[in-house]
Amino acid sequence: MEKRDRNLIASALVALGIVYGDIGTSPLYVMNALINDAGGTRVLTKEYIIGGVSLVFWTLMLMTTVKYVLIALRADNKGEGGIFALYALVRHQAKWLIIPALIGGAALLADGTLTPAVTVTTAIEGLKGVALGSRVLVSDQNEVIMITFLILLFLFIIQRFGTSVIGKAFGPIMLVWFGFLALFGIANLVHQPEILKALSPVYGIRLLFSPSNRMGIFILGAVFLATTGAEALYSDMGHVGRKSIYLTWPIVCTSLVLNYLGQGAYLIRELPYLGSNGASYNPFYQMLPHHVYLFGVVIATLAAIIASQALITGSFTLVEEAVGLKLLPRLKVRHPSLSRGQIYISVINWLLCLITSGILFYFRTSAHMEAAYGLAITITMLMTTILLHQYLSHHWSKVFAMLFMVIFVAIETVFLLSSLSKFVQGGFVTVIITVMILMVMICWYYGDKVRDEMNDESKYLNLEDYKNQLEELSKDESIQLYVSNLIMMARINKNHLLKRETLYSILDKTPKRAKVYWFVTVNTTDEPYTCYYKVDMMGTRNIVNLQLYLGFKIDNSVNLYLRQVVQELMAENVIDKQPQKYTTMPGRNVGDFRFIFLKERLSPNSNITGIRRWLVQMRLFLQNITLSPVQYYGLEFSQTYEETVPLFIKNRSGALLNQRKVKNYVK
């Protein structure tokens, strides 16, 4: 029991370093955004400050604590969280659920490009004009941008070492950060306890309709920034576990609330002296005593780095789930640690780096970035609510699910409208990135759907029905031997069904004679170092249905495993030996191998037109530019052959019309 408790505490420390970076750095910019919406410090009123803090507090309670911590975390898919894990749980309930899953997933990935830029820039801006002795650390915004860029570049470089290593390093830092937030929140709160009125929702509701609030209900766009990390918290559940989040969230939430109250108290106390400080006034830094200011900037910068890391690791998880659900092309996934949830995807990492850097150099200041920040995550939260309603209606109760749906759709719709009010100021960037990601998903998913629905040539065949032909072909000496071991990387289900083009390649397109025909399926297990296989000879000595079971930490070097399987099957007299006359290895009993891969190309004879044709073409294009099967299976140094096969797609109504034309011509 003591060991289990120690493990939970250690996991909780890692959770602080992975999960809470985004939401934990919100005190850096939320109050600043509220001041900007008010029109600057010169027009601030006590009513506005208390009402603003009240809205922030209740947003944290409702959106993060109730929706995500108490409800969403229970909707896990084998320990994994996030919108795609949730979709996997409910997708069989209705086909239309793919729509909110695609939109929400694309928006969350877009948010992952904004978070690193806005949080690190905000932190570094605290150094502007700060002198260390006679030297000013950061003199202008150009230096802020360059320092931020170097920090982000370093962050993306270290991702390859895994979130476990990063979490162990960042966990203690975040523990200090949250202690820092709470300490200086309390230090300012005790001087102006009137701010505790903000704990009542009445003051927040009043502010929404108060004349002192020039933004009206659209002030919620700034308030929403306080809870943007909630979706990342849900997505990162697979990295740290649900219990770790349950253990740490009360500490994190308390620290955040105390700091917001402290900032509000400081503003009320300084209200007569604020003057016209303008948009650059950040109460988070201003309320710090002079002797800890520099430390505050340093610890804020470290916390901002961790905030960026939280979204990056969440993006990795999201992409892996999307690939598994066939919403994105296959990508190379690495597991830097023994944990199934710890992953690294190089392509995604550097795409995020490129887009984040572009956002940094385009917006240049955190105030400009805040206009784009929040819109994407609002969309994701709304889509998550729709999927959660489906989950709750089947696993909890339909009455509760409907109540949940009505409350949170209403709240999030208001948040969405508020965020859209800043579309021209920068929100359009978020929309562009979201649409680009969404288009890739749509082309991949629906292109595959169109191909399968309309391609008569892609029907599955039963291998049992063709094993006699394969045996006869293997013995037919009138046909030149193609290779000793012909390997088709073709997924076969338990009923021996496989795609038609696999057998078409062997039997119809210049029959390929081989001593042994291998149909290999690679299955990835949830254990790190699993490595075993199952063989179904189908009552023959030369047709092998090989199912490989490889742990997620094991390389997909199929060639190495296959040679071992061959040796064992020969030793057990399951397949015949293949003595080689010409060889540098005396006594060699294993012949050569050739791996056949089929590459589809849309046939010009396909009469599919319009959007359907475009979807199929884009799907094939993405398939050809992403990770190749040779790379995925570790066969770069093996004998491989890529065979192009035509993809015939016929519109059924069009095909009927063509037949009628032919009949009329014959007459």
C-alpha positions as CSV (number, residue, x, y, z in Angstrom):
1,M,0.0,0.0,0.0
2,E,2.9,2.4,0.8
3,K,4.5,1.6,-2.5
4,R,1.2,2.3,-4.3
5,D,0.8,5.6,-2.5
6,R,4.3,6.6,-3.4
7,N,3.6,5.8,-7.0
8,L,0.5,7.9,-7.0
9,I,2.3,10.8,-5.5
10,A,5.1,10.5,-8.1
11,S,2.4,10.3,-10.8
12,A,0.7,13.3,-9.4
13,L,4.0,15.3,-9.6
14,V,4.4,14.2,-13.3
15,A,0.8,15.4,-13.8
16,L,1.7,18.8,-12.6
17,G,4.4,18.9,-15.2
18,I,2.3,17.6,-18.1
19,V,-1.4,18.4,-17.7
20,Y,-1.7,21.8,-16.1
21,G,0.7,24.0,-18.0
22,D,-2.0,25.7,-20.2
23,I,-4.6,26.3,-17.6
24,G,-2.0,27.0,-14.9
25,T,-0.6,30.0,-16.9
26,S,-3.9,31.7,-17.5
27,P,-3.3,34.2,-14.6
28,L,-0.6,35.7,-16.8
29,Y,-3.0,37.1,-19.3
30,V,-6.7,36.8,-18.3
31,M,-6.9,39.9,-16.1
32,N,-4.9,41.8,-18.7
33,A,-7.4,40.8,-21.4
34,L,-10.3,41.9,-19.1
35,I,-8.6,45.3,-18.6
36,N,-8.1,45.7,-22.4
37,D,-11.8,44.9,-22.9
38,A,-12.7,47.6,-20.3
39,G,-10.8,50.2,-22.3
40,G,-7.7,50.3,-20.2
41,T,-6.9,51.0,-16.5
42,R,-8.3,54.6,-16.7
43,V,-11.9,53.4,-16.9
44,L,-11.7,50.5,-14.4
45,T,-14.3,50.5,-11.6
46,K,-14.7,48.4,-8.5
47,E,-17.8,46.9,-9.9
48,Y,-16.0,45.8,-13.1
49,I,-13.1,44.2,-11.2
50,I,-15.3,42.2,-8.8
51,G,-17.7,41.2,-11.6
52,G,-14.8,40.2,-13.9
53,V,-13.2,38.0,-11.2
54,S,-16.6,36.5,-10.4
55,L,-17.0,35.5,-14.1
56,V,-13.6,33.9,-14.1
57,F,-14.2,32.0,-10.9
58,W,-17.5,30.5,-12.0
59,T,-16.1,29.7,-15.5
60,L,-13.4,27.7,-13.8
61,M,-16.0,25.9,-11.6
62,L,-18.5,25.1,-14.3
63,M,-16.3,24.4,-17.3
64,T,-13.2,22.9,-15.8
65,T,-14.3,21.4,-12.5
66,V,-17.8,20.2,-13.3
67,K,-17.7,19.4,-17.0
68,Y,-14.2,18.0,-17.4
69,V,-12.9,16.9,-14.0
70,L,-16.1,15.5,-12.6
71,I,-17.8,14.3,-15.8
72,A,-15.5,14.1,-18.9
73,L,-12.7,12.2,-17.1
74,R,-15.0,9.3,-16.5
75,A,-15.5,9.0,-20.2
76,D,-12.2,7.4,-20.9
77,N,-11.3,4.9,-23.6
78,K,-8.9,2.4,-22.0
79,G,-7.3,5.2,-20.0
80,E,-7.1,7.6,-22.9
81,G,-9.0,10.9,-23.0
82,G,-9.7,13.6,-25.5
83,I,-12.3,14.2,-28.2
84,F,-11.2,11.3,-30.4
85,A,-11.1,8.8,-27.5
86,L,-14.6,10.0,-26.7
87,Y,-15.8,9.6,-30.3
88,A,-14.4,6.0,-30.3
89,L,-16.7,5.2,-27.4
90,V,-19.9,6.6,-29.1
91,R,-19.3,6.3,-32.8
92,H,-21.5,3.2,-33.2
93,Q,-24.5,5.1,-31.8
94,A,-24.9,7.4,-34.8
95,K,-23.0,8.0,-38.1
96,W,-23.4,11.8,-37.8
97,L,-21.2,11.9,-34.7
98,I,-18.2,11.9,-37.0
99,I,-19.0,15.5,-37.8
100,P,-18.4,17.0,-34.3
101,A,-15.4,14.7,-33.8
102,L,-13.7,16.0,-37.0
103,I,-14.5,19.7,-36.2
104,G,-13.5,19.4,-32.6
105,G,-10.3,17.5,-33.3
106,A,-9.2,20.0,-36.0
107,A,-9.9,22.9,-33.7
108,L,-8.0,21.4,-30.8
109,L,-5.0,20.8,-33.0
110,A,-5.2,24.4,-34.2
111,D,-5.2,25.5,-30.6
112,G,-2.0,23.6,-30.0
113,T,-0.3,26.0,-32.4
114,L,-1.5,29.1,-30.6
115,T,-0.9,28.2,-26.9
116,P,3.0,28.0,-27.1
117,A,3.2,31.4,-28.8
118,V,0.8,33.3,-26.6
119,T,2.0,31.9,-23.2
120,V,5.7,32.2,-23.7
121,T,5.4,35.7,-25.3
122,T,3.3,36.9,-22.3
123,A,5.9,35.7,-19.9
124,I,8.9,37.2,-21.7
125,E,7.1,40.5,-22.0
126,G,7.4,40.8,-18.3
127,L,11.2,41.3,-18.7
128,K,10.8,44.4,-20.9
129,G,12.4,47.4,-19.2
130,V,13.6,45.3,-16.2
131,A,17.1,46.3,-15.2
132,L,19.7,43.9,-13.7
133,G,22.2,46.3,-12.3
134,S,22.9,48.8,-15.0
135,R,21.8,46.6,-17.8
136,V,18.2,46.3,-19.2
137,L,17.4,42.6,-19.8
138,V,15.0,43.1,-22.7
139,S,14.7,46.5,-24.2
140,D,12.1,46.2,-27.0
141,Q,9.5,43.8,-28.5
142,N,11.9,42.5,-31.2
143,E,14.1,41.1,-28.4
144,V,11.0,39.5,-26.8
145,I,10.2,37.8,-30.1
146,M,13.7,36.4,-30.6
147,I,13.9,35.1,-27.0
148,T,10.5,33.6,-27.4
149,F,11.4,31.9,-30.7
150,L,14.6,30.4,-29.2
151,I,12.7,29.0,-26.2
152,L,10.0,27.5,-28.4
153,L,12.6,26.0,-30.7
154,F,14.3,24.4,-27.7
155,L,11.0,23.1,-26.4
156,F,10.2,21.3,-29.7
157,I,13.6,19.8,-29.9
158,I,13.4,18.2,-26.4
159,Q,10.0,16.6,-27.2
160,R,11.7,13.6,-28.8
161,F,12.9,12.5,-25.3
162,G,9.4,11.9,-24.2
163,T,6.9,13.4,-21.8
164,S,8.0,11.2,-18.9
165,V,11.4,12.8,-18.8
166,I,9.9,16.2,-19.3
167,G,7.2,15.6,-16.7
168,K,9.8,14.6,-14.0
169,A,11.8,17.8,-14.8
170,F,8.8,20.1,-15.0
171,G,6.7,18.7,-12.1
172,P,8.7,20.3,-9.3
173,I,8.8,23.6,-11.2
174,M,5.0,23.6,-11.5
175,L,4.6,22.8,-7.8
176,V,6.7,25.9,-7.1
177,W,4.6,27.9,-9.6
178,F,1.3,27.0,-8.1
179,G,2.7,27.7,-4.6
180,F,3.9,31.1,-6.0
181,L,0.4,31.9,-7.4
182,A,-1.3,31.0,-4.1
183,L,1.2,32.9,-1.9
184,F,1.1,36.2,-3.7
185,G,-2.7,35.9,-4.3
186,I,-3.2,35.6,-0.5
187,A,-0.6,38.4,0.2
188,N,-2.8,40.8,-1.8
189,L,-6.1,39.4,-0.8
190,V,-5.7,40.1,2.9
191,H,-5.3,43.8,2.2
192,Q,-8.6,44.0,0.3
193,P,-10.9,41.2,1.4
194,E,-13.8,42.9,-0.3
195,I,-12.8,41.0,-3.5
196,L,-14.3,37.8,-1.8
197,K,-17.7,39.1,-3.1
198,A,-16.6,37.7,-6.4
199,L,-17.3,34.2,-5.1
200,S,-21.0,35.0,-5.6
201,P,-22.3,34.6,-9.2
202,V,-24.5,37.7,-8.7
203,Y,-21.7,40.1,-9.3
204,G,-20.6,38.4,-12.5
205,I,-24.2,38.4,-13.9
206,R,-24.6,42.0,-13.0
207,L,-21.4,42.9,-14.9
208,L,-22.7,41.3,-18.1
209,F,-25.5,43.9,-18.2
210,S,-23.7,46.8,-16.5
211,P,-23.0,50.2,-18.2
212,S,-19.4,50.0,-16.9
213,N,-18.9,47.0,-19.2
214,R,-18.6,48.4,-22.7
215,M,-18.2,44.9,-24.2
216,G,-21.5,43.6,-22.8
217,I,-21.8,39.8,-23.1
218,F,-18.8,39.7,-25.4
219,I,-16.6,40.2,-22.3
220,L,-16.9,36.4,-22.0
221,G,-14.3,36.1,-24.8
222,A,-11.7,37.3,-22.4
223,V,-13.1,35.4,-19.4
224,F,-13.0,32.2,-21.4
225,L,-9.2,32.3,-21.5
226,A,-9.2,31.2,-17.9
227,T,-10.4,27.7,-18.9
228,T,-8.7,27.1,-22.2
229,G,-6.5,24.3,-20.8
230,A,-9.5,22.2,-19.7
231,E,-9.6,20.3,-23.0
232,A,-5.9,19.7,-22.8
233,L,-6.4,18.3,-19.3
234,Y,-8.8,15.8,-20.7
235,S,-6.6,14.9,-23.7
236,D,-3.5,14.3,-21.5
237,M,-5.3,11.9,-19.2
238,G,-3.6,8.9,-20.9
239,H,-0.2,10.4,-20.0
240,V,-0.8,10.5,-16.2
241,G,-4.0,8.7,-15.3
242,R,-7.3,9.9,-13.9
243,K,-6.4,9.4,-10.2
244,S,-3.4,11.8,-10.6
245,I,-5.7,14.5,-11.9
246,Y,-8.2,13.9,-9.2
247,L,-5.4,14.3,-6.6
248,T,-3.9,17.4,-8.1
249,W,-6.8,19.5,-9.4
250,P,-8.0,20.7,-6.0
251,I,-4.5,22.1,-5.4
252,V,-4.3,23.7,-8.8
253,C,-7.8,25.1,-8.7
254,T,-7.3,26.6,-5.3
255,S,-4.0,28.3,-6.4
256,L,-5.6,29.7,-9.5
257,V,-8.6,31.1,-7.6
258,L,-6.4,32.7,-4.9
259,N,-4.3,34.4,-7.6
260,Y,-7.3,35.8,-9.5
261,L,-8.7,37.1,-6.2
262,G,-5.3,38.6,-5.4
263,Q,-5.0,40.3,-8.7
264,G,-8.6,41.7,-8.2
265,A,-7.7,42.9,-4.7
266,Y,-4.6,44.6,-5.9
267,L,-6.5,46.4,-8.7
268,I,-9.2,47.6,-6.2
269,R,-6.5,48.9,-3.8
270,E,-4.6,50.6,-6.5
271,L,-7.7,52.0,-8.3
272,P,-7.1,55.6,-7.3
273,Y,-3.5,55.5,-8.7
274,L,-3.9,53.4,-11.8
275,G,-4.3,56.4,-14.1
276,S,-3.9,55.6,-17.8
277,N,-1.4,52.8,-17.8
278,G,-3.1,51.4,-21.0
279,A,-3.0,47.9,-22.5
280,S,0.5,47.1,-21.4
281,Y,-0.6,47.0,-17.7
282,N,-0.5,43.4,-16.4
283,P,-1.7,43.1,-12.8
284,F,0.0,39.7,-12.4
285,Y,3.4,41.3,-12.5
286,Q,2.5,44.6,-11.0
287,M,1.2,43.1,-7.7
288,L,4.6,41.3,-7.1
289,P,7.0,43.0,-4.6
290,H,10.0,44.5,-6.3
291,H,12.5,42.1,-4.7
292,V,10.7,39.0,-6.2
293,Y,9.7,40.5,-9.6
294,L,12.6,39.0,-11.5
295,F,12.0,35.6,-9.9
296,G,8.3,35.9,-10.9
297,V,9.2,36.5,-14.5
298,V,11.6,33.5,-14.5
299,I,9.1,31.1,-12.9
300,A,6.3,32.4,-15.2
301,T,8.5,31.7,-18.2
302,L,9.2,28.2,-17.1
303,A,5.5,27.7,-16.5
304,A,4.8,29.0,-20.0
305,I,7.2,26.5,-21.5
306,I,5.3,23.8,-19.6
307,A,2.0,25.2,-20.9
308,S,3.3,24.8,-24.4
309,Q,4.4,21.3,-23.7
310,A,1.0,20.3,-22.4
311,L,-0.6,21.2,-25.7
312,I,2.1,19.5,-27.8
313,T,1.8,16.2,-26.0
314,G,-2.0,16.5,-26.2
315,S,-1.6,17.0,-29.9
316,F,0.5,13.8,-30.2
317,T,-2.2,11.8,-28.4
318,L,-4.9,13.4,-30.5
319,V,-3.1,12.5,-33.8
320,E,-2.4,8.9,-32.7
321,E,-6.0,8.4,-31.9
322,A,-7.1,10.0,-35.2
323,V,-4.7,7.7,-37.1
324,G,-6.2,4.7,-35.3
325,L,-9.7,5.8,-36.2
326,K,-8.7,6.3,-39.9
327,L,-9.2,10.1,-39.7
328,L,-5.6,10.9,-40.6
329,P,-2.9,9.2,-42.7
330,R,-0.6,6.7,-41.0
331,L,2.4,8.4,-39.3
332,K,5.5,7.1,-37.6
333,V,4.8,7.0,-33.8
334,R,7.6,6.6,-31.3
335,H,7.3,5.6,-27.7
336,P,10.2,7.2,-25.8
337,S,9.2,5.6,-22.5
338,L,7.6,2.4,-21.2
339,S,4.2,4.0,-20.8
340,R,1.7,3.4,-23.6
341,G,0.5,7.0,-23.4
342,Q,4.0,8.5,-23.8
343,I,4.4,9.1,-27.6
344,Y,6.3,11.3,-30.0
345,I,5.4,12.0,-33.6
346,S,8.2,13.8,-35.4
347,V,6.1,15.1,-38.4
348,I,3.5,16.7,-36.1
349,N,6.1,18.1,-33.7
350,W,7.9,20.0,-36.5
351,L,4.6,21.1,-38.2
352,L,3.5,22.6,-34.9
353,C,6.9,24.3,-34.5
354,L,6.6,25.8,-38.0
355,I,3.1,27.1,-37.5
356,T,3.7,28.4,-34.0
357,S,6.7,30.3,-35.1
358,G,4.7,31.8,-38.0
359,I,2.0,33.0,-35.5
360,L,4.7,34.5,-33.2
361,F,6.3,36.5,-36.1
362,Y,2.9,37.5,-37.5
363,F,1.2,38.8,-34.3
364,R,4.4,40.0,-32.5
365,T,2.7,40.8,-29.2
366,S,0.7,38.8,-26.7
367,A,-2.2,41.3,-26.8
368,H,-2.6,40.7,-30.5
369,M,-2.4,36.9,-30.1
370,E,-5.1,36.9,-27.4
371,A,-7.6,38.0,-30.1
372,A,-7.0,34.6,-31.9
373,Y,-6.6,32.6,-28.7
374,G,-9.7,30.9,-27.3
375,L,-11.8,30.6,-30.5
376,A,-10.5,27.2,-31.5
377,I,-10.9,25.7,-28.0
378,T,-14.4,27.1,-27.7
379,I,-15.4,25.1,-30.8
380,T,-13.7,22.0,-29.5
381,M,-15.5,22.3,-26.1
382,L,-18.9,22.6,-27.9
383,M,-18.2,19.5,-30.0
384,T,-17.0,17.6,-26.9
385,T,-20.3,18.5,-25.2
386,I,-22.3,17.0,-28.1
387,L,-20.3,13.7,-27.9
388,L,-20.5,13.6,-24.1
389,H,-24.2,13.9,-24.3
390,Q,-24.2,10.7,-26.4
391,Y,-22.0,9.0,-23.9
392,L,-24.0,10.1,-20.8
393,S,-27.3,9.1,-22.3
394,H,-26.1,5.4,-22.7
395,H,-23.8,5.1,-19.6
396,W,-25.5,7.4,-17.0
397,S,-29.1,8.5,-17.5
398,K,-30.9,10.2,-20.4
399,V,-32.4,12.9,-18.1
400,F,-29.0,13.9,-16.8
401,A,-27.5,13.8,-20.3
402,M,-30.2,16.1,-21.6
403,L,-29.7,18.5,-18.7
404,F,-26.0,18.5,-19.2
405,M,-26.5,19.2,-22.9
406,V,-28.8,22.1,-22.4
407,I,-26.7,23.8,-19.8
408,F,-23.3,23.5,-21.4
409,V,-24.4,24.1,-25.0
410,A,-26.0,27.3,-23.9
411,I,-22.9,28.4,-22.0
412,E,-20.4,27.4,-24.7
413,T,-22.5,29.0,-27.5
414,V,-22.3,32.3,-25.7
415,F,-18.6,31.8,-25.3
416,L,-18.3,31.0,-29.0
417,L,-20.2,34.1,-30.0
418,S,-18.0,36.2,-27.7
419,S,-14.8,34.8,-29.2
420,L,-16.1,35.3,-32.8
421,S,-16.4,39.0,-32.0
422,K,-12.6,39.2,-32.3
423,F,-12.6,37.4,-35.7
424,V,-11.2,40.4,-37.6
425,Q,-8.6,41.2,-34.9
426,G,-7.0,37.8,-35.2
427,G,-9.6,35.1,-34.8
428,F,-9.5,34.5,-38.6
429,V,-6.0,32.9,-38.2
430,T,-7.5,30.3,-35.9
431,V,-10.3,29.6,-38.4
432,I,-7.8,29.2,-41.3
433,I,-5.6,26.7,-39.4
434,T,-8.7,24.8,-38.2
435,V,-10.1,24.6,-41.7
436,M,-6.8,23.4,-43.2
437,I,-6.6,20.6,-40.6
438,L,-10.3,19.8,-41.1
439,M,-9.9,19.5,-44.9
440,V,-7.1,16.9,-44.4
441,M,-9.3,14.9,-42.1
442,I,-12.3,15.1,-44.4
443,C,-10.4,14.1,-47.5
444,W,-8.8,11.1,-45.7
445,Y,-12.0,9.9,-44.0
446,Y,-14.6,10.6,-46.7
447,G,-12.3,9.7,-49.6
448,D,-11.9,6.3,-48.1
449,K,-15.7,6.0,-47.6
450,V,-16.4,6.9,-51.2
451,R,-13.8,4.5,-52.4
452,D,-15.2,1.6,-50.4
453,E,-18.9,2.4,-51.1
454,M,-18.5,2.7,-54.9
455,N,-15.5,0.5,-55.8
456,D,-16.9,-2.9,-56.8
457,E,-13.4,-4.2,-57.3
458,S,-12.5,-3.7,-53.6
459,K,-14.7,-6.3,-52.2
460,Y,-13.2,-8.9,-49.9
461,L,-12.5,-12.5,-50.9
462,N,-12.1,-15.6,-48.8
463,L,-8.6,-17.0,-48.9
464,E,-10.1,-20.5,-48.3
465,D,-11.7,-20.4,-51.7
466,Y,-8.3,-19.8,-53.5
467,K,-5.9,-21.9,-51.5
468,N,-6.2,-24.8,-54.1
469,Q,-5.2,-22.4,-56.9
470,L,-2.2,-21.1,-54.8
471,E,-1.0,-24.7,-54.2
472,E,-1.3,-25.6,-57.9
473,L,0.5,-22.4,-58.9
474,S,3.3,-23.2,-56.4
475,K,3.9,-26.6,-58.0
476,D,3.5,-25.5,-61.7
477,E,7.0,-25.8,-63.0
478,S,5.9,-24.4,-66.4
479,I,5.9,-21.0,-64.7
480,Q,9.3,-19.6,-63.7
481,L,9.8,-19.3,-60.0
482,Y,9.2,-15.7,-58.9
483,V,10.6,-16.0,-55.4
484,S,10.9,-18.6,-52.7
485,N,8.9,-16.6,-50.1
486,L,6.3,-14.2,-51.4
487,I,5.0,-11.9,-48.6
488,M,1.8,-9.9,-48.9
489,M,1.4,-7.4,-46.0
490,A,-2.4,-7.9,-46.1
491,R,-4.6,-7.8,-43.1
492,I,-6.7,-11.0,-42.8
493,N,-9.6,-11.2,-40.4
494,K,-10.6,-14.3,-38.4
495,N,-12.9,-15.4,-41.3
496,H,-9.9,-15.4,-43.7
497,L,-11.2,-12.4,-45.6
498,L,-8.8,-10.1,-47.4
499,K,-9.0,-7.5,-50.2
500,R,-9.6,-8.7,-53.7
501,E,-6.5,-6.9,-55.2
502,T,-4.2,-9.0,-53.0
503,L,-5.2,-12.2,-54.7
504,Y,-5.6,-10.5,-58.0
505,S,-1.9,-9.5,-57.8
506,I,-0.7,-13.1,-57.3
507,L,-3.1,-14.9,-59.6
508,D,-4.2,-12.6,-62.4
509,K,-1.3,-10.1,-63.1
510,T,1.4,-12.4,-64.4
511,P,1.0,-15.3,-61.9
512,K,3.6,-15.1,-59.2
513,R,4.9,-18.6,-58.5
514,A,6.5,-19.0,-55.0
515,K,7.4,-21.9,-52.7
516,V,5.5,-20.3,-49.8
517,Y,2.8,-17.6,-49.8
518,W,2.8,-15.5,-46.7
519,F,-0.1,-13.3,-45.7
520,V,1.2,-11.2,-42.8
521,T,-0.9,-9.1,-40.4
522,V,0.9,-6.9,-37.8
523,N,-1.1,-6.4,-34.6
524,T,0.1,-3.7,-32.0
525,T,-0.5,-4.7,-28.4
526,D,-0.8,-2.4,-25.3
527,E,2.3,-4.0,-23.6
528,P,5.7,-2.4,-24.3
529,Y,7.8,-5.5,-25.2
530,T,5.3,-8.1,-26.4
531,C,6.6,-10.2,-29.2
532,Y,4.8,-13.4,-30.3
533,Y,3.0,-14.8,-33.3
534,K,0.2,-17.2,-34.4
535,V,0.3,-19.3,-37.5
536,D,-2.7,-20.7,-39.5
537,M,-1.5,-23.0,-42.3
538,M,-5.1,-23.5,-43.5
539,G,-4.5,-27.2,-44.0
540,T,-1.5,-26.7,-46.4
541,R,2.3,-26.6,-46.2
542,N,2.8,-23.5,-48.2
543,I,0.1,-21.0,-47.4
544,V,0.8,-19.2,-44.2
545,N,-1.6,-16.8,-42.4
546,L,0.8,-15.2,-40.0
547,Q,-0.4,-12.9,-37.2
548,L,2.4,-11.0,-35.6
549,Y,1.8,-9.5,-32.1
550,L,4.3,-6.7,-31.4
551,G,4.5,-4.5,-28.3
552,F,4.3,-0.7,-28.9
553,K,8.0,-0.4,-28.0
554,I,9.0,-3.1,-30.5
555,D,10.2,-2.0,-33.9
556,N,8.1,-3.2,-36.8
557,S,11.1,-4.9,-38.4
558,V,9.0,-7.6,-40.1
559,N,11.9,-9.1,-42.1
560,L,13.8,-10.1,-38.9
561,Y,10.8,-11.7,-37.3
562,L,9.8,-13.5,-40.5
563,R,13.2,-15.2,-40.8
564,Q,12.9,-16.5,-37.2
565,V,9.3,-17.8,-37.9
566,V,10.6,-19.5,-41.0
567,Q,13.4,-21.3,-39.1
568,E,11.0,-22.4,-36.4
569,L,8.3,-23.7,-38.9
570,M,11.0,-25.7,-40.8
571,A,12.3,-27.1,-37.6
572,E,8.8,-28.3,-36.7
573,N,8.4,-29.7,-40.3
574,V,5.4,-27.4,-40.8
575,I,6.8,-26.0,-44.1
576,D,9.4,-27.6,-46.5
577,K,13.0,-26.6,-46.3
578,Q,14.4,-24.3,-49.1
579,P,18.0,-25.5,-49.7
580,Q,20.0,-22.9,-51.6
581,K,22.6,-24.1,-54.3
582,Y,24.3,-20.7,-54.6
583,T,25.0,-19.1,-51.3
584,T,27.7,-17.6,-49.1
585,M,26.2,-19.5,-46.1
586,P,26.9,-23.3,-46.3
587,G,23.8,-25.3,-45.3
588,R,21.4,-22.5,-45.8
589,N,17.8,-23.9,-45.9
590,V,15.9,-20.6,-46.2
591,G,15.3,-19.0,-49.6
592,D,14.9,-15.4,-50.7
593,F,12.0,-13.1,-49.6
594,R,10.1,-10.5,-51.6
595,F,7.6,-8.1,-50.0
596,I,4.8,-7.0,-52.4
597,F,3.0,-3.7,-51.7
598,L,0.0,-2.5,-53.7
599,K,-0.2,1.2,-54.6
600,E,-3.6,2.4,-55.8
601,R,-4.1,4.9,-58.6
602,L,-7.5,6.2,-59.7
603,S,-8.2,4.7,-63.1
604,P,-9.1,7.2,-65.9
605,N,-11.9,4.8,-66.8
606,S,-13.7,5.6,-63.5
607,N,-16.7,7.7,-64.2
608,I,-17.1,9.2,-60.7
609,T,-17.2,13.0,-60.9
610,G,-17.5,16.1,-58.8
611,I,-16.7,16.2,-55.1
612,R,-16.6,12.4,-54.8
613,R,-13.8,12.2,-57.4
614,W,-11.9,15.0,-55.7
615,L,-12.2,13.3,-52.3
616,V,-10.8,10.0,-53.7
617,Q,-8.0,11.8,-55.5
618,M,-7.0,13.8,-52.4
619,R,-7.1,10.6,-50.3
620,L,-4.7,8.8,-52.6
621,F,-2.5,11.9,-52.8
622,L,-2.2,12.0,-49.0
623,Q,-1.6,8.2,-48.9
624,N,1.3,8.6,-51.3
625,I,3.1,11.5,-49.6
626,T,2.9,10.2,-46.0
627,L,4.8,7.3,-44.4
628,S,5.3,4.5,-46.9
629,P,4.6,0.9,-45.9
630,V,8.3,0.1,-46.5
631,Q,9.3,2.6,-43.9
632,Y,6.5,1.6,-41.5
633,Y,7.4,-2.1,-41.5
634,G,11.2,-1.4,-41.3
635,L,11.9,-3.0,-44.7
636,E,14.3,-0.3,-46.2
637,F,17.0,-3.0,-46.7
638,S,14.7,-5.8,-47.8
639,Q,13.7,-6.9,-51.3
640,T,10.4,-5.0,-51.9
641,Y,8.3,-4.4,-54.9
642,E,5.6,-1.8,-55.2
643,E,2.9,-2.7,-57.7
644,T,0.5,-0.1,-59.0
645,V,-3.1,-1.3,-59.2
646,P,-5.9,0.6,-60.9
647,L,-8.8,1.8,-58.7
648,F,-12.0,1.4,-60.7
649,I,-14.8,3.5,-59.2
650,K,-18.1,3.5,-61.0
651,N,-21.1,5.6,-60.2
652,R,-23.9,3.0,-60.3
653,S,-26.4,5.3,-62.1
654,G,-23.7,6.4,-64.6
655,A,-22.8,2.8,-65.3
656,L,-26.4,2.0,-66.1
657,L,-26.6,4.9,-68.5
658,N,-23.5,3.8,-70.4
659,Q,-24.9,0.3,-70.8
660,R,-28.1,1.7,-72.4
661,K,-26.0,3.8,-74.8
662,V,-24.1,0.8,-75.9
663,K,-27.3,-1.2,-76.5
664,N,-28.8,1.5,-78.6
665,Y,-25.6,1.7,-80.7
666,V,-25.7,-2.0,-81.4
667,K,-29.2,-1.8,-82.6
